[in-house]
């Protein structure tokens, strides 16, 4: 019990000092950054990034596999793992295409359909529920 509490405390302090998991505003640069994807045009690969949060919308979910599939297809386009504060970044997505972001975890479940927009930071906050 003490070990889990200590880990939660350390992650919470790190989260607050790393730019705030608790505050997400449109003018705040995020992982992947608007500058990197703002120049993307239709048909040019760009990125998709975001944060996984538990249902309380404050607790980040580190170390979880994030899988990206093109909508209506089973094959995986890209995959990654969340970092210590629940952030992820996926490259090689094409603007104006629709994708399915899925969480691949035995303990948690979430999915979101995303249309990648050219000239946007394509950042998403995905709320994850415990299975």
N, C-alpha and C positions, 0 to 999 in steps of 0.2 A: 504494500500500500504506500509506504513512504517513498519507494523508488519511483512509482508512477506519478505521485504528487510532485516530486522534485523535477522530473522530466517536464511535466506540464508547466511548472513555474519557470524553468529555464527557457522553454519554448515561448512562453508568454512574454517574458522580458525581451528575448531576442526579437520577437515579432514586433513589439512596440518600438524597439530601437531601430529596426530595419525599415522604417517607413510606414508602419502602421497597418496592421491587418484590420484594424477597427475603422479606418477612414479610407474610403475609396472615392475620389472625386474625379470628374472628367478632365480636369486640368493637371492631374498628377501623372507624371510619366510612369509607365509600368514596365515590367520585364518584357523584352521584345521591342518596346518603345515605339511611339508614334513616328519618330523620325525614320526608323528602319522600314516601316511599311507605308508611310505616307506617299512615297514615290511610286508605289506599285500601281500598275495599270491593269485593266482587265486582261486576263490570260497570262499575266506574269506571276510566277510563284511568289508568295509572300508568307507571312507567319500568322499564327494564331496562338494567343497566350491567355493565361488566366490564373485563377486561384480556386482551390477546392476548400470549402468550409463546411463544417458540420452544421446540423440544423439550427444551432444557436446563432449562426451567422457571425461568429467571433472566433471560433476555434479552427485553426488551419489543420490540414490533413497532410502530414509529410510522408514521403516514401511510398506513395500509391501510384500504380501504373495507370497512365492515361492513354487511351487508344483512339485514333482518329480514322473514321471510315467515310468514304463518299456515300452520301444518302442513297439508299436502295441497293447498296452493294455490300458484300460480306468481306471483301479483302481489306486489309489494313493499309492505310496510306502512310501513316506515321504513328510513332509511339514514343513515350517518354515516361519519366517518373517525376513526381512532385519533389521540390526541394524541402528544406527544413521548415519553411513557412507556408507550405502548400502551393507554391507557384509552379506553373508548368509553361513550357514553350514548345510549339510544334512548327516545323518549317516545311516548305514545299507545298503549301496549299494554294489553290488558284482562286483569285477573286471572282466573285459572282457565282461561285459554285456552292452547293449546299453539302454540309458534312454532318456526321453524327459523332459527337464526342462521348465516349463511354469510359466508365471507371471499371477497371479489371481488378477486383479485390474480393476475397471470400468474406470479408467483414463489412464492406460498405457497398452501396449501390447508388448510381446516378447516371444520367445520360442527358444530353442536350443537343438539339438540332441547331446548327449554326450556319448562316449564310455569310461567307467571307466578303467583306466590303472593301473595294479599292480605296486608298486614301484614308483608311481608318486604322486605329491601333488593334482592332479585332481582339480586344480583351474581354474575357467573360468570367463572371463569378458563378461557380457551379456549386449548388448546395447538395451535400451528400447525406444520405440517411443510412443509419446502421441497419444491417440485415436482421 
